[in-house]
Every structure is written in structure tokens, then in C-alpha cells.
Amino acid sequence: MAEVVKFEDVRVVRSGRPILDGINWSVEETDRWVILGPNGAGKSTLLSIASAQLHPTTGTVSVLDETFGRTDLRELRPRIGFASSAMARLIPADETVRNAVLTASYAVAGRWNERYDEIDLEQTNRVLAEWQLEGLADRTFGTLSDGERKRTLIARAVMTDPEMLLLDEPSASLDLGARENLLASLTTYAASEFAPAIVMVTHHVEEIPLGITHALLIRDGRIVAAGPLDDTLTAASLTATFGIPLELDFHNGRYAARAAR
Ligand SMILES: Nc1ncnc2c1ncn2[C@@H]1O[C@H](COP(=O)(O)OP(=O)(O)OP(=O)(O)O)[C@@H](O)[C@H]1O
């Protein structure tokens, strides 16, 4: 099975302090990973490396068979779909949802004078339908609710049929209904035989959709536990990750956690 991400002894130092340390991690093409950890644990830094936006200070990284230091990361980036709040900030408020998705095929945010091929327009329609955005296609990005915005960002990220999909807190700040709808869409997407490897970051076990296969738990820049979801996500590993005693429930494939009483 092909590895799409491989980190070997990765360390990132900022302001003289390691914010990631001793990270050994690999993702295979059929894997769907969740990364869990408290604020400041290093999750976004890990995704910045996996999305080919950041080199580690030391260690070896390869993504989609390209080894950092031996490849031009700018050529690697278009092969990776990445939905994050940083991307949301790059999309002009007056851009339509349709164009926010369509412009992904030219790796730009904000439509200007590009000419798009018929095939891109068809793909946009397909993706808008897949992420239930058809009714919002002509609305401007700035008028969307948080849930609609998150959905648009994911649609944009999958528009180019990426070889790996990275999602940074895809359901953060959503209401219960919007969260459950989004998780259901992610489950459907992840179940497709054409779906790429997926890595999503979240703070909450309740936000882990059905279909996730692996978990990486991180605290203070170090891996607490990593591996197949069932073995890795336990009350003990969550307690060690978040630093307070936690109970974990599992029901119909979904998790819930709370402070131990
Ligand atoms: N350029 C920098 N200089 C100094 N410290 C930094 C820098 N970038 C990140 N950090 C620190 O590195 C740590 C990890 O940051 P990161 O954003 O990866 O955490 P995170 O797990 O994504 O957090 P959150 O859940 O709050 O988004 C934090 O303590 C952050 O303050």
C-alpha cells in the first residue's frame, strides 16, 4: 500500500522552543485520520507540513512520494486539497460560491480574467451538488453562515480531485444540525472508492465522522498515541492528551467524551 505521508523524526523549533518533536507518522492512501489535541498542541503546524507549506526544522518528510528538500513544494501543493480558516480569509467576500469552488482549478482565490474550460464548469456543478451547495451557488461567500462557508471550503478543496485531503477543524463553530449534516457528507465522501487519503484536525471526539480509520493524539508537540482508531482512542489516551481525567463513550460508531466523575 502506498504511503502518501511519511514523517521521520520531525522537529519544528520556533522562538528557541520545539513546537513539534520526535514526530514519526505515516498515512497510507486508504487511511482516514483524525488528529486530536488541545489548543497549542501542534496540530496546525503538523498540517502545514503535510500540506507542503512548511519545512520542518529537522527530520525527513515525504508527501505523495516527494521528499522535502529534493522537490519544489509549489508543484506539490496543487495535488493536495486543504480546507482551513486561513483559506477562508483568502476568498473575497463578494465572490460567489460557484466561483469560490471553480477558482480552485487555477489555484487562485478571487475570479479575475481567467478563462475556464467546460470540463471545469461541469466539475464545479458536480462538486456543488455533492456538497449540497447548488441552492447557494450564486450567493456571495461573505453572506454565508459558518456551516455553509465550511461546506464551500471543502467543496473547493475537493474540486481538483486531490491526492490527499486535509481538513483543519471542518465542523468547528457549527450548530448541532449543521455539524451532523457536514459529518454525514464527510462520511459519504470518505466511503467513496475514489476518495483520497483524508486527514482532519479537531478538538472534539464528537466531531469524528463515521469512516475515520486512524487517530493521532498530540500534546505539547509530541505524539501521545497514534494508530487504528479503535485501539488508539481510549479514555486513557484522551486523558493523557488533554491533561484531565476523561471518560469516553462509544455508540453506533460515534464518540462522546466528558470529565470523569
Ligand atoms: N512562529 C511561531 N513562533 C512561536 N511560537 C509559535 C509559532 N507558530 C506556532 N507557535 C506555537 O506553537 C504551538 C503549536 O501551534 P499550533 O498552531 O500548531 O497548535 P494547534 O494544536 O493547531 O492549536 P489550536 O488548537 O489552538 O489551533 C503553539 O504554542 C503556538 O503558540
The ligand as an ORCA input file, in Angstrom:
! r2SCAN-3c Opt
* xyz 0 1
  N       6.033     31.372     14.642
  C       5.873     30.954     15.886
  N       6.653     31.417     16.891
  C       6.498     30.971     18.166
  N       5.590     30.039     18.518
  C       4.784     29.548     17.552
  C       4.883     29.965     16.193
  N       3.963     29.287     15.470
  C       3.314     28.492     16.345
  N       3.800     28.653     17.576
  C       3.367     27.955     18.807
  O       3.418     26.576     18.523
  C       2.415     25.879     19.250
  C       1.634     24.995     18.304
  O       0.837     25.803     17.453
  P      -0.283     25.166     16.512
  O      -0.986     26.303     15.873
  O       0.349     24.159     15.628
  O      -1.200     24.451     17.573
  P      -2.668     23.818     17.391
  O      -2.628     22.475     18.019
  O      -3.084     23.894     15.974
  O      -3.513     24.828     18.273
  P      -5.077     25.254     18.176
  O      -5.861     24.034     18.516
  O      -5.199     26.307     19.241
  O      -5.333     25.777     16.799
  C       1.589     26.953     19.953
  O       2.026     27.067     21.277
  C       1.920     28.220     19.179
  O       1.820     29.364     20.002
*
